[in-house]
Each structure stands twice: as structure tokens, then as C-alpha cells.
Amino acid sequence: MDYDVLLNLASDLGYGLMASGAEIYRVEESIQRLLIAYGMEKADPFVIPNCIIVSFLAPGGKTLTQVRRIPSHGTDVDLIERYNDLCRTLCRETPSLEEARRRLLQIGQTRRTYSFPVLLVAYWSVAAFSCLFFGGSPVDGLCSGFCGLAVGLALTGMTRLNANLFFRTMLCAALTGFLALGMSHLIPGSHSQLIIIGGLMALVPGLSFTNAIRDVMAGDMVAGVTKIADALLTGVSIALGTGFALALTRLLWGV
């Protein structure tokens, strides 16, 4: 057996899970189970939100280790499920390493993606229906949906420019505040507060905060605290951006 190929296989599997937004314990357990299934007696993966360290003791007493850095990523539940299912299949069948690697690469090549218009519709829907959920009128919902649409366009553009997460979140929050105040001033019967709340829901890090709490409860304190800090910083950027828009509008126009 080529243990370097096995090391790359385990590392790529963990990388795929992490880049899809999987929990820390799930990534570590998947890597460990895969290595044990292929005959490694001692497998010690260590995972934190932006790094994977895969290490195992090969027959003959040689220790192999690989470190992978994880870039900024979102959450793709479909990919998590597919990588999870592949790990279970490989542990059960233990095919050749070449076949296992082919199956792993196939998942990345057949990743489900959504067109840009569909993503914009999703942003509009999140903002509009969140506004209605918090007590907004249909007019507020339409205005909030427009804010969500603007947030989606801005996020997409700044992501392509590799803008910092903190900066782009703050800018989108400010954009939401300006648009909401402008529309509430032009459209009778609309409420700027409810429009802003709906528009900001597309930026709130609810899923990442939930996963952080799950990591803490699973005993992965480093990962959990890191994710909580990241979610709180995102909340701070939302507050700064919205506060800037409100303060500047009040200073210039007294709105």
C-alpha cells in the first residue's frame, strides 16, 4: 500500500468536509475511521476551523503527517451528506486507493451549484419574509426584499474582489440602512425599522453560531470559541454598518 496516497486521501476527505461547513467532531471522526479501515492502528487527526492535521503510524513504525489550511467557506449540506456517505462506503468496502480517490474527486466535480438569479431570489425571499415575520406590512416586506436583493448583489461583487468578511458585512449593513431609510421616506406607510431588520437577516450568522455551540458541547473548545468569536465579530460589523447609516442620515437630513 502507498501510504502517501492514503495520507492524501484522508486529508482530501477532511478538507472536503471542512470546506463544506461540517462540524469539527465529524471531520476528525471521518478521517480516523477511514485510516483505521485501511489498516492503520494509530490515527490522530487534529482539526480546528482553519487547519487540518492528519497523522498516522504506518506499519514499520514510520509516522506520516500532513497539514492543510482551510480557506474561508460557507455551508453546503448536500456536500456534507455526500462526503459523509462516501466515508461510510469506503470504510465498509475498502476499495483500492485509486478507486477511492476517483470517487472522492467525483464529488467535487459534480457539486450542485445555483445560478446567480436563483441566489438573488433567495436573498430577496429571506429579507422579505423575515420582515413579514417580525410584523412588517406587505409594503415593508417588498422594501425589505429590495434591500436583500441589494445585499446579494453587493456581497457577490465584494466576494469576487476577495474583500474581507468584516468589511463586506459592514458595508452591506450600511447599504441596507441607507436603502431602508430612503424607501421609508419616499413610500408612505412603510417602517424603516422593520425594513432594516428584514434586510439584515441575510447577514446574521445564525448557522455559524449554532455550529459553534455544537462544537463547544462536543468538547471541541478551541474550534467552538473561535467560531463564536467569528460570529460575534460579524454581529459587531452589522451593528457598526447599520449605526453608521442611521447616524449619517440623521446628521445630514435629520431623518
Secondary structure, DSSP 8 states (H G I E B T S, - for coil): --HHHHHHHHHHHHHHHHHTT--HHHHHHHHHHHHHHTT-SEE--EEETTEEEEEEE-TTS-EEEEEEE-------HHHHHHHHHHHHHHHHH---HHHHHHHHHHHHHT-----HHHHHHHHHHHHHHHHHHTT--HHHHHHHHHHHHHHHHHHHHHHHTT--HHHHHHHHHHHHHHHHHHHHHHSTT--HHHHHHHHHTTT--HHHHHHHHHHHHTT-HHHHHHHHHHHHHHHHHHHHHHHHHHHHHHHHH--
